[in-house]
Amino acid sequence: MRICPAQPHDLAKLLAFRQEAAAWLSRLGTDQWQRPYPADKLLATIEAGEVFMVRDGDITSATITLTPEAEEGLWTAEELEEPSLFINKLTVARTHAGQNLGGQLLDWAGDRAHRAGAAWLRLDAWTTNTNLQAYYIRHGFRHVRTVHQGLAVNGGPRVSGWLAQRATAPRAHGFTDETAAPDYIG
């Protein structure tokens, strides 16, 4: 399998991918991702070179967003001074579930973050999805804190405020990496 940057023509595929994940999450009993993600926001992250796709032949089997920008109101000013990359929207196609693609993507992101000079790979997960939180803990992330709904710095509703991080490090991930070298952020 290979990992490559998403392109603007991948927008419809990525939106459908998220809908598939939202339906699966609903069947598991969580309200995560039940609101459609705005296409314009997704396109902006694609154009910024922050969205990556894992391809198994012509099939998209997984996707991840890796960005230097933290969601506003989650991390402290001191934490934001530390060189970090943030993962979002990690999704694995149901056809490829159970193959550790998510774990491989986390390793790829940690390796990429390390090569960019980041000390931390950080994320915010759905506050009520304890299975997802446990998944990240199993993959070496440490829970930092939970920012509860309504307590975000920006005053908006907070449903994705379970914060976790792990140190970056060179890691084998198993993908043929077709991405450009990361920009240095340190």
Biotite code that builds the C-alpha atoms (Angstrom):
import biotite.structure as struc

atoms = struc.array([
    struc.Atom([0.000, 0.000, 0.000], chain_id="A", res_id=1, res_name="MET", atom_name="CA", element="C"),
    struc.Atom([1.099, 3.521, -0.679], chain_id="A", res_id=2, res_name="ARG", atom_name="CA", element="C"),
    struc.Atom([0.442, 6.855, 1.008], chain_id="A", res_id=3, res_name="ILE", atom_name="CA", element="C"),
    struc.Atom([0.088, 10.004, -1.031], chain_id="A", res_id=4, res_name="CYS", atom_name="CA", element="C"),
    struc.Atom([-1.241, 13.536, -0.661], chain_id="A", res_id=5, res_name="PRO", atom_name="CA", element="C"),
    struc.Atom([-4.940, 13.977, -1.400], chain_id="A", res_id=6, res_name="ALA", atom_name="CA", element="C"),
    struc.Atom([-5.781, 16.120, -4.422], chain_id="A", res_id=7, res_name="GLN", atom_name="CA", element="C"),
    struc.Atom([-8.765, 18.451, -4.937], chain_id="A", res_id=8, res_name="PRO", atom_name="CA", element="C"),
    struc.Atom([-10.370, 15.841, -7.229], chain_id="A", res_id=9, res_name="HIS", atom_name="CA", element="C"),
    struc.Atom([-10.430, 13.479, -4.194], chain_id="A", res_id=10, res_name="ASP", atom_name="CA", element="C"),
    struc.Atom([-12.895, 15.709, -2.308], chain_id="A", res_id=11, res_name="LEU", atom_name="CA", element="C"),
    struc.Atom([-16.053, 13.728, -3.144], chain_id="A", res_id=12, res_name="ALA", atom_name="CA", element="C"),
    struc.Atom([-14.303, 10.455, -2.306], chain_id="A", res_id=13, res_name="LYS", atom_name="CA", element="C"),
    struc.Atom([-13.145, 11.792, 1.065], chain_id="A", res_id=14, res_name="LEU", atom_name="CA", element="C"),
    struc.Atom([-16.599, 13.148, 1.924], chain_id="A", res_id=15, res_name="LEU", atom_name="CA", element="C"),
    struc.Atom([-18.155, 9.773, 1.067], chain_id="A", res_id=16, res_name="ALA", atom_name="CA", element="C"),
    struc.Atom([-15.427, 8.081, 3.101], chain_id="A", res_id=17, res_name="PHE", atom_name="CA", element="C"),
    struc.Atom([-16.393, 10.176, 6.131], chain_id="A", res_id=18, res_name="ARG", atom_name="CA", element="C"),
    struc.Atom([-20.093, 9.375, 5.629], chain_id="A", res_id=19, res_name="GLN", atom_name="CA", element="C"),
    struc.Atom([-19.256, 5.662, 5.632], chain_id="A", res_id=20, res_name="GLU", atom_name="CA", element="C"),
    struc.Atom([-17.315, 6.128, 8.881], chain_id="A", res_id=21, res_name="ALA", atom_name="CA", element="C"),
    struc.Atom([-20.158, 8.152, 10.442], chain_id="A", res_id=22, res_name="ALA", atom_name="CA", element="C"),
    struc.Atom([-22.661, 5.398, 9.621], chain_id="A", res_id=23, res_name="ALA", atom_name="CA", element="C"),
    struc.Atom([-20.359, 2.776, 11.152], chain_id="A", res_id=24, res_name="TRP", atom_name="CA", element="C"),
    struc.Atom([-19.841, 4.913, 14.278], chain_id="A", res_id=25, res_name="LEU", atom_name="CA", element="C"),
    struc.Atom([-23.615, 5.355, 14.604], chain_id="A", res_id=26, res_name="SER", atom_name="CA", element="C"),
    struc.Atom([-24.082, 1.577, 14.502], chain_id="A", res_id=27, res_name="ARG", atom_name="CA", element="C"),
    struc.Atom([-21.572, 1.388, 17.360], chain_id="A", res_id=28, res_name="LEU", atom_name="CA", element="C"),
    struc.Atom([-23.749, 3.759, 19.373], chain_id="A", res_id=29, res_name="GLY", atom_name="CA", element="C"),
    struc.Atom([-21.679, 6.937, 19.234], chain_id="A", res_id=30, res_name="THR", atom_name="CA", element="C"),
    struc.Atom([-22.777, 10.323, 17.908], chain_id="A", res_id=31, res_name="ASP", atom_name="CA", element="C"),
    struc.Atom([-19.298, 11.033, 16.548], chain_id="A", res_id=32, res_name="GLN", atom_name="CA", element="C"),
    struc.Atom([-19.236, 12.614, 13.079], chain_id="A", res_id=33, res_name="TRP", atom_name="CA", element="C"),
    struc.Atom([-23.009, 12.665, 12.668], chain_id="A", res_id=34, res_name="GLN", atom_name="CA", element="C"),
    struc.Atom([-22.897, 16.225, 11.360], chain_id="A", res_id=35, res_name="ARG", atom_name="CA", element="C"),
    struc.Atom([-21.656, 16.378, 7.763], chain_id="A", res_id=36, res_name="PRO", atom_name="CA", element="C"),
    struc.Atom([-18.176, 17.867, 7.489], chain_id="A", res_id=37, res_name="TYR", atom_name="CA", element="C"),
    struc.Atom([-18.108, 21.118, 5.479], chain_id="A", res_id=38, res_name="PRO", atom_name="CA", element="C"),
    struc.Atom([-16.733, 20.430, 2.011], chain_id="A", res_id=39, res_name="ALA", atom_name="CA", element="C"),
    struc.Atom([-15.061, 23.846, 1.821], chain_id="A", res_id=40, res_name="ASP", atom_name="CA", element="C"),
    struc.Atom([-13.074, 23.182, 5.016], chain_id="A", res_id=41, res_name="LYS", atom_name="CA", element="C"),
    struc.Atom([-11.973, 19.786, 3.758], chain_id="A", res_id=42, res_name="LEU", atom_name="CA", element="C"),
    struc.Atom([-10.963, 21.240, 0.391], chain_id="A", res_id=43, res_name="LEU", atom_name="CA", element="C"),
    struc.Atom([-8.895, 23.926, 2.152], chain_id="A", res_id=44, res_name="ALA", atom_name="CA", element="C"),
    struc.Atom([-6.945, 21.255, 4.082], chain_id="A", res_id=45, res_name="THR", atom_name="CA", element="C"),
    struc.Atom([-6.445, 19.248, 0.883], chain_id="A", res_id=46, res_name="ILE", atom_name="CA", element="C"),
    struc.Atom([-5.112, 22.338, -0.892], chain_id="A", res_id=47, res_name="GLU", atom_name="CA", element="C"),
    struc.Atom([-2.841, 23.072, 2.089], chain_id="A", res_id=48, res_name="ALA", atom_name="CA", element="C"),
    struc.Atom([-1.275, 19.620, 1.615], chain_id="A", res_id=49, res_name="GLY", atom_name="CA", element="C"),
    struc.Atom([-2.480, 18.334, 4.999], chain_id="A", res_id=50, res_name="GLU", atom_name="CA", element="C"),
    struc.Atom([-4.682, 15.417, 3.886], chain_id="A", res_id=51, res_name="VAL", atom_name="CA", element="C"),
    struc.Atom([-3.138, 12.074, 3.013], chain_id="A", res_id=52, res_name="PHE", atom_name="CA", element="C"),
    struc.Atom([-4.661, 8.928, 1.561], chain_id="A", res_id=53, res_name="MET", atom_name="CA", element="C"),
    struc.Atom([-3.586, 5.318, 1.763], chain_id="A", res_id=54, res_name="VAL", atom_name="CA", element="C"),
    struc.Atom([-4.226, 3.538, -1.514], chain_id="A", res_id=55, res_name="ARG", atom_name="CA", element="C"),
    struc.Atom([-4.474, -0.172, -2.043], chain_id="A", res_id=56, res_name="ASP", atom_name="CA", element="C"),
    struc.Atom([-4.220, -0.242, -5.823], chain_id="A", res_id=57, res_name="GLY", atom_name="CA", element="C"),
    struc.Atom([-6.942, 2.147, -6.956], chain_id="A", res_id=58, res_name="ASP", atom_name="CA", element="C"),
    struc.Atom([-8.917, 1.806, -3.717], chain_id="A", res_id=59, res_name="ILE", atom_name="CA", element="C"),
    struc.Atom([-8.645, 4.379, -0.944], chain_id="A", res_id=60, res_name="THR", atom_name="CA", element="C"),
    struc.Atom([-8.256, 2.301, 2.199], chain_id="A", res_id=61, res_name="SER", atom_name="CA", element="C"),
    struc.Atom([-7.529, 5.001, 4.804], chain_id="A", res_id=62, res_name="ALA", atom_name="CA", element="C"),
    struc.Atom([-6.995, 8.717, 5.274], chain_id="A", res_id=63, res_name="THR", atom_name="CA", element="C"),
    struc.Atom([-5.462, 11.070, 7.818], chain_id="A", res_id=64, res_name="ILE", atom_name="CA", element="C"),
    struc.Atom([-5.056, 14.802, 8.187], chain_id="A", res_id=65, res_name="THR", atom_name="CA", element="C"),
    struc.Atom([-1.739, 15.977, 9.625], chain_id="A", res_id=66, res_name="LEU", atom_name="CA", element="C"),
    struc.Atom([-1.478, 19.676, 10.340], chain_id="A", res_id=67, res_name="THR", atom_name="CA", element="C"),
    struc.Atom([0.706, 22.139, 12.259], chain_id="A", res_id=68, res_name="PRO", atom_name="CA", element="C"),
    struc.Atom([-2.469, 23.972, 13.318], chain_id="A", res_id=69, res_name="GLU", atom_name="CA", element="C"),
    struc.Atom([-4.209, 23.057, 16.568], chain_id="A", res_id=70, res_name="ALA", atom_name="CA", element="C"),
    struc.Atom([-7.928, 23.470, 16.906], chain_id="A", res_id=71, res_name="GLU", atom_name="CA", element="C"),
    struc.Atom([-8.537, 26.697, 18.766], chain_id="A", res_id=72, res_name="GLU", atom_name="CA", element="C"),
    struc.Atom([-9.266, 26.481, 22.457], chain_id="A", res_id=73, res_name="GLY", atom_name="CA", element="C"),
    struc.Atom([-7.865, 23.034, 23.197], chain_id="A", res_id=74, res_name="LEU", atom_name="CA", element="C"),
    struc.Atom([-4.165, 23.357, 23.961], chain_id="A", res_id=75, res_name="TRP", atom_name="CA", element="C"),
    struc.Atom([-2.542, 25.825, 26.362], chain_id="A", res_id=76, res_name="THR", atom_name="CA", element="C"),
    struc.Atom([-0.254, 28.625, 25.192], chain_id="A", res_id=77, res_name="ALA", atom_name="CA", element="C"),
    struc.Atom([2.710, 26.778, 26.714], chain_id="A", res_id=78, res_name="GLU", atom_name="CA", element="C"),
    struc.Atom([1.813, 23.566, 24.871], chain_id="A", res_id=79, res_name="GLU", atom_name="CA", element="C"),
    struc.Atom([1.416, 25.463, 21.612], chain_id="A", res_id=80, res_name="LEU", atom_name="CA", element="C"),
    struc.Atom([4.986, 26.749, 21.964], chain_id="A", res_id=81, res_name="GLU", atom_name="CA", element="C"),
    struc.Atom([6.245, 23.165, 21.752], chain_id="A", res_id=82, res_name="GLU", atom_name="CA", element="C"),
    struc.Atom([6.833, 22.012, 18.156], chain_id="A", res_id=83, res_name="PRO", atom_name="CA", element="C"),
    struc.Atom([3.921, 19.684, 17.399], chain_id="A", res_id=84, res_name="SER", atom_name="CA", element="C"),
    struc.Atom([1.863, 18.244, 14.595], chain_id="A", res_id=85, res_name="LEU", atom_name="CA", element="C"),
    struc.Atom([-1.813, 17.409, 15.045], chain_id="A", res_id=86, res_name="PHE", atom_name="CA", element="C"),
    struc.Atom([-3.705, 14.495, 13.554], chain_id="A", res_id=87, res_name="ILE", atom_name="CA", element="C"),
    struc.Atom([-7.355, 14.700, 12.586], chain_id="A", res_id=88, res_name="ASN", atom_name="CA", element="C"),
    struc.Atom([-9.929, 12.659, 10.734], chain_id="A", res_id=89, res_name="LYS", atom_name="CA", element="C"),
    struc.Atom([-8.059, 9.343, 10.846], chain_id="A", res_id=90, res_name="LEU", atom_name="CA", element="C"),
    struc.Atom([-10.400, 6.999, 8.984], chain_id="A", res_id=91, res_name="THR", atom_name="CA", element="C"),
    struc.Atom([-10.049, 3.424, 7.753], chain_id="A", res_id=92, res_name="VAL", atom_name="CA", element="C"),
    struc.Atom([-12.428, 1.949, 5.177], chain_id="A", res_id=93, res_name="ALA", atom_name="CA", element="C"),
    struc.Atom([-14.552, -0.847, 6.614], chain_id="A", res_id=94, res_name="ARG", atom_name="CA", element="C"),
    struc.Atom([-13.235, -3.067, 3.799], chain_id="A", res_id=95, res_name="THR", atom_name="CA", element="C"),
    struc.Atom([-9.752, -2.679, 5.306], chain_id="A", res_id=96, res_name="HIS", atom_name="CA", element="C"),
    struc.Atom([-10.630, -2.801, 9.011], chain_id="A", res_id=97, res_name="ALA", atom_name="CA", element="C"),
    struc.Atom([-8.643, -5.143, 11.219], chain_id="A", res_id=98, res_name="GLY", atom_name="CA", element="C"),
    struc.Atom([-5.396, -4.780, 9.248], chain_id="A", res_id=99, res_name="GLN", atom_name="CA", element="C"),
    struc.Atom([-3.758, -2.234, 11.597], chain_id="A", res_id=100, res_name="ASN", atom_name="CA", element="C"),
    struc.Atom([-3.913, 0.514, 8.964], chain_id="A", res_id=101, res_name="LEU", atom_name="CA", element="C"),
    struc.Atom([-4.800, 3.029, 11.665], chain_id="A", res_id=102, res_name="GLY", atom_name="CA", element="C"),
    struc.Atom([-1.777, 2.009, 13.709], chain_id="A", res_id=103, res_name="GLY", atom_name="CA", element="C"),
    struc.Atom([0.448, 2.213, 10.646], chain_id="A", res_id=104, res_name="GLN", atom_name="CA", element="C"),
    struc.Atom([-0.933, 5.699, 9.888], chain_id="A", res_id=105, res_name="LEU", atom_name="CA", element="C"),
    struc.Atom([-0.191, 6.806, 13.445], chain_id="A", res_id=106, res_name="LEU", atom_name="CA", element="C"),
    struc.Atom([3.367, 5.512, 13.045], chain_id="A", res_id=107, res_name="ASP", atom_name="CA", element="C"),
    struc.Atom([3.693, 7.263, 9.667], chain_id="A", res_id=108, res_name="TRP", atom_name="CA", element="C"),
    struc.Atom([2.417, 10.516, 11.192], chain_id="A", res_id=109, res_name="ALA", atom_name="CA", element="C"),
    struc.Atom([4.803, 10.209, 14.149], chain_id="A", res_id=110, res_name="GLY", atom_name="CA", element="C"),
    struc.Atom([7.725, 9.559, 11.817], chain_id="A", res_id=111, res_name="ASP", atom_name="CA", element="C"),
    struc.Atom([6.755, 12.474, 9.564], chain_id="A", res_id=112, res_name="ARG", atom_name="CA", element="C"),
    struc.Atom([6.335, 14.757, 12.585], chain_id="A", res_id=113, res_name="ALA", atom_name="CA", element="C"),
    struc.Atom([9.780, 13.695, 13.844], chain_id="A", res_id=114, res_name="HIS", atom_name="CA", element="C"),
    struc.Atom([11.355, 14.461, 10.447], chain_id="A", res_id=115, res_name="ARG", atom_name="CA", element="C"),
    struc.Atom([9.646, 17.883, 10.525], chain_id="A", res_id=116, res_name="ALA", atom_name="CA", element="C"),
    struc.Atom([11.253, 18.677, 13.880], chain_id="A", res_id=117, res_name="GLY", atom_name="CA", element="C"),
    struc.Atom([8.143, 18.250, 16.031], chain_id="A", res_id=118, res_name="ALA", atom_name="CA", element="C"),
    struc.Atom([8.494, 16.931, 19.551], chain_id="A", res_id=119, res_name="ALA", atom_name="CA", element="C"),
    struc.Atom([4.851, 15.836, 19.839], chain_id="A", res_id=120, res_name="TRP", atom_name="CA", element="C"),
    struc.Atom([2.169, 14.161, 17.783], chain_id="A", res_id=121, res_name="LEU", atom_name="CA", element="C"),
    struc.Atom([-1.108, 15.394, 19.262], chain_id="A", res_id=122, res_name="ARG", atom_name="CA", element="C"),
    struc.Atom([-4.792, 14.736, 18.772], chain_id="A", res_id=123, res_name="LEU", atom_name="CA", element="C"),
    struc.Atom([-8.210, 15.489, 20.113], chain_id="A", res_id=124, res_name="ASP", atom_name="CA", element="C"),
    struc.Atom([-10.700, 12.642, 20.155], chain_id="A", res_id=125, res_name="ALA", atom_name="CA", element="C"),
    struc.Atom([-14.449, 12.542, 20.670], chain_id="A", res_id=126, res_name="TRP", atom_name="CA", element="C"),
    struc.Atom([-15.098, 12.991, 24.404], chain_id="A", res_id=127, res_name="THR", atom_name="CA", element="C"),
    struc.Atom([-17.757, 10.262, 24.590], chain_id="A", res_id=128, res_name="THR", atom_name="CA", element="C"),
    struc.Atom([-16.017, 7.669, 22.390], chain_id="A", res_id=129, res_name="ASN", atom_name="CA", element="C"),
    struc.Atom([-14.159, 5.709, 25.054], chain_id="A", res_id=130, res_name="THR", atom_name="CA", element="C"),
    struc.Atom([-13.327, 2.914, 22.603], chain_id="A", res_id=131, res_name="ASN", atom_name="CA", element="C"),
    struc.Atom([-11.481, 5.405, 20.405], chain_id="A", res_id=132, res_name="LEU", atom_name="CA", element="C"),
    struc.Atom([-9.671, 6.836, 23.415], chain_id="A", res_id=133, res_name="GLN", atom_name="CA", element="C"),
    struc.Atom([-8.572, 3.344, 24.453], chain_id="A", res_id=134, res_name="ALA", atom_name="CA", element="C"),
    struc.Atom([-7.369, 2.734, 20.881], chain_id="A", res_id=135, res_name="TYR", atom_name="CA", element="C"),
    struc.Atom([-5.076, 5.759, 21.051], chain_id="A", res_id=136, res_name="TYR", atom_name="CA", element="C"),
    struc.Atom([-3.774, 4.730, 24.478], chain_id="A", res_id=137, res_name="ILE", atom_name="CA", element="C"),
    struc.Atom([-2.947, 1.273, 23.051], chain_id="A", res_id=138, res_name="ARG", atom_name="CA", element="C"),
    struc.Atom([-0.965, 3.056, 20.327], chain_id="A", res_id=139, res_name="HIS", atom_name="CA", element="C"),
    struc.Atom([1.246, 4.892, 22.789], chain_id="A", res_id=140, res_name="GLY", atom_name="CA", element="C"),
    struc.Atom([-0.645, 8.131, 23.305], chain_id="A", res_id=141, res_name="PHE", atom_name="CA", element="C"),
    struc.Atom([-0.916, 9.603, 26.784], chain_id="A", res_id=142, res_name="ARG", atom_name="CA", element="C"),
    struc.Atom([-4.117, 11.331, 27.873], chain_id="A", res_id=143, res_name="HIS", atom_name="CA", element="C"),
    struc.Atom([-3.342, 14.978, 28.666], chain_id="A", res_id=144, res_name="VAL", atom_name="CA", element="C"),
    struc.Atom([-6.794, 16.213, 29.740], chain_id="A", res_id=145, res_name="ARG", atom_name="CA", element="C"),
    struc.Atom([-10.381, 16.427, 28.572], chain_id="A", res_id=146, res_name="THR", atom_name="CA", element="C"),
    struc.Atom([-11.852, 19.766, 27.591], chain_id="A", res_id=147, res_name="VAL", atom_name="CA", element="C"),
    struc.Atom([-15.552, 19.271, 28.227], chain_id="A", res_id=148, res_name="HIS", atom_name="CA", element="C"),
    struc.Atom([-18.395, 20.555, 26.093], chain_id="A", res_id=149, res_name="GLN", atom_name="CA", element="C"),
    struc.Atom([-19.023, 24.252, 26.630], chain_id="A", res_id=150, res_name="GLY", atom_name="CA", element="C"),
    struc.Atom([-15.657, 24.787, 28.315], chain_id="A", res_id=151, res_name="LEU", atom_name="CA", element="C"),
    struc.Atom([-13.604, 25.554, 25.224], chain_id="A", res_id=152, res_name="ALA", atom_name="CA", element="C"),
    struc.Atom([-11.614, 28.784, 25.212], chain_id="A", res_id=153, res_name="VAL", atom_name="CA", element="C"),
    struc.Atom([-13.677, 30.033, 22.269], chain_id="A", res_id=154, res_name="ASN", atom_name="CA", element="C"),
    struc.Atom([-16.923, 29.345, 24.156], chain_id="A", res_id=155, res_name="GLY", atom_name="CA", element="C"),
    struc.Atom([-18.254, 26.986, 21.501], chain_id="A", res_id=156, res_name="GLY", atom_name="CA", element="C"),
    struc.Atom([-19.557, 23.497, 22.076], chain_id="A", res_id=157, res_name="PRO", atom_name="CA", element="C"),
    struc.Atom([-16.795, 20.981, 22.622], chain_id="A", res_id=158, res_name="ARG", atom_name="CA", element="C"),
    struc.Atom([-17.470, 17.400, 21.592], chain_id="A", res_id=159, res_name="VAL", atom_name="CA", element="C"),
    struc.Atom([-13.963, 16.481, 20.495], chain_id="A", res_id=160, res_name="SER", atom_name="CA", element="C"),
    struc.Atom([-11.920, 17.480, 23.495], chain_id="A", res_id=161, res_name="GLY", atom_name="CA", element="C"),
    struc.Atom([-10.191, 14.352, 24.793], chain_id="A", res_id=162, res_name="TRP", atom_name="CA", element="C"),
    struc.Atom([-6.574, 15.455, 24.305], chain_id="A", res_id=163, res_name="LEU", atom_name="CA", element="C"),
    struc.Atom([-3.669, 13.053, 23.943], chain_id="A", res_id=164, res_name="ALA", atom_name="CA", element="C"),
    struc.Atom([-0.097, 13.125, 22.723], chain_id="A", res_id=165, res_name="GLN", atom_name="CA", element="C"),
    struc.Atom([2.909, 10.913, 22.153], chain_id="A", res_id=166, res_name="ARG", atom_name="CA", element="C"),
    struc.Atom([6.516, 11.793, 21.504], chain_id="A", res_id=167, res_name="ALA", atom_name="CA", element="C"),
    struc.Atom([7.577, 11.706, 17.888], chain_id="A", res_id=168, res_name="THR", atom_name="CA", element="C"),
    struc.Atom([10.239, 9.260, 16.788], chain_id="A", res_id=169, res_name="ALA", atom_name="CA", element="C"),
    struc.Atom([11.520, 7.572, 13.646], chain_id="A", res_id=170, res_name="PRO", atom_name="CA", element="C"),
    struc.Atom([9.099, 4.724, 13.004], chain_id="A", res_id=171, res_name="ARG", atom_name="CA", element="C"),
    struc.Atom([8.628, 2.034, 10.405], chain_id="A", res_id=172, res_name="ALA", atom_name="CA", element="C"),
    struc.Atom([5.102, 2.186, 8.993], chain_id="A", res_id=173, res_name="HIS", atom_name="CA", element="C"),
    struc.Atom([4.985, -0.223, 6.085], chain_id="A", res_id=174, res_name="GLY", atom_name="CA", element="C"),
    struc.Atom([3.715, 2.184, 3.409], chain_id="A", res_id=175, res_name="PHE", atom_name="CA", element="C"),
    struc.Atom([5.355, 3.175, 0.173], chain_id="A", res_id=176, res_name="THR", atom_name="CA", element="C"),
    struc.Atom([5.554, 6.900, 0.962], chain_id="A", res_id=177, res_name="ASP", atom_name="CA", element="C"),
    struc.Atom([4.806, 9.070, -2.071], chain_id="A", res_id=178, res_name="GLU", atom_name="CA", element="C"),
    struc.Atom([4.711, 12.313, -0.084], chain_id="A", res_id=179, res_name="THR", atom_name="CA", element="C"),
    struc.Atom([7.245, 15.134, -0.268], chain_id="A", res_id=180, res_name="ALA", atom_name="CA", element="C"),
    struc.Atom([9.590, 15.644, 2.650], chain_id="A", res_id=181, res_name="ALA", atom_name="CA", element="C"),
    struc.Atom([7.826, 17.515, 5.445], chain_id="A", res_id=182, res_name="PRO", atom_name="CA", element="C"),
    struc.Atom([8.466, 21.198, 6.060], chain_id="A", res_id=183, res_name="ASP", atom_name="CA", element="C"),
    struc.Atom([10.549, 21.856, 9.150], chain_id="A", res_id=184, res_name="TYR", atom_name="CA", element="C"),
    struc.Atom([8.414, 23.267, 11.982], chain_id="A", res_id=185, res_name="ILE", atom_name="CA", element="C"),
    struc.Atom([10.889, 23.385, 14.891], chain_id="A", res_id=186, res_name="GLY", atom_name="CA", element="C"),
])
